[in-house]
């Protein structure tokens, strides 16, 4: 990214009820952050259907498959440990980058 900027499709981010934006593609967001590259994103609604190409990608520990972007985010959150879920009920702002 440092040499070529953002390459490829925008990341998908989900607009949560509290107004925050949550991505399901943390690796590219972190790479952009580390290289000072502007993130390109498509904002998705909670009730917007996931594309067929993402079928089976987000499955709960109980076996339920997400069909909307909102369900995908919540499935990812609910599949985390109890501490994470209680600290970050709408997803974490943290990308693994130090202060």
N, C-alpha and C positions, 0 to 999 in steps of 0.2 A: 504494500500500500504506500509505503514511503516513496517508492520510485514511480509508481504508476497511478496513485490515487485509488479511488473506489473503482473496482472492476466487478462486473457482474450485476445481477439483479439487486434491487433494494431489499433490505431485510424487512420482514413483517413485524410490526409492533401492534399490540392490542391496547386499545383505549379502555382502561378500567373504569368502574363506576366512580371511583374517587378522583378521577382526572389524571391519574398517573398513566404512563406508557410502559408496557412490559414487552420485551422481546423474547423470542424463542430461539434466537441465533446469537448467543452471547459471545461466541468466538470471534465473529467478524466485528462486532461492536467493540470488543476489547482491542483487537488489532487496529481498528480505526483510532481509538483513544490513544494507544501507544505510539502511533505514527502521526498524530495530529491531523488525521483525515476526517473530513465531514462525512457523517453517516447519511446514507441515502435510505429512506424508509417508506414503506407503504403502511398507513394506519388502517387497522382492521377493527371492526365493531365486535363487541362481545357475541352477538347473535349471528354474525356473518359465518356462513358455512365454510368449512375447510375444503380446499380443492381435493378432488379424488386422488391426486398423486400423493396426498398426505395420509391416506387411509391407513389405519393401523399404526401410525407413528406415535400417537399419544394414547396409551392404555393405562387405566388405573390399576392399582394393586388388586382390585376386585375383578378385573377383567373387562371393565366398561371402556368402550372406545369413544374418544372425543369426536364430535361431529362439527363443532363450531370452534372459532378461535378462542372464545371465552372458556369453553370446556377444556381446550388444549392447555391454556395457561393454568387453570385450576388443577388439572390432572398433574401437570409438572410440579406444582406447589405441593399438592397432597401426597405425591410420591416421595417427598423429602422427609427428613426426620421431624419429630415433634417440635424440637427447639426452633428449627428453621420455620416451620409452619406458624408457630406462635409469634415469632419475631417479624416475619415477612408475609402476612396474610395475602398481600397483593403482589408478591414477588419481591426479590431483593434488588436494591439499587447497586449492590456491590458486584463488581466484575472481577475481583481478584487482584486489582491493581492497588499497590500500597499508597499511602498518603503522599 
